[in-house]
């Protein structure tokens, strides 16, 4: 099953949908190499995103950038 890209701001965030699951991906440049930080939206975040758009996820995006070690991480190697 493929993920569908719902929204993006290049090199800032991407929002994907796969079935009923929404996933937020945030790219950070440091530490080197670049990292993709991944978070699956919970039901409350998903509902707010669908109503308000990416503005509803601003705090989550900020937290992902600052506390990336708390999330799933993929390195750009």
Order of alpha helices (4+ residues) and beta strands (2+ residues): beta-beta-beta-beta-alpha-alpha-beta
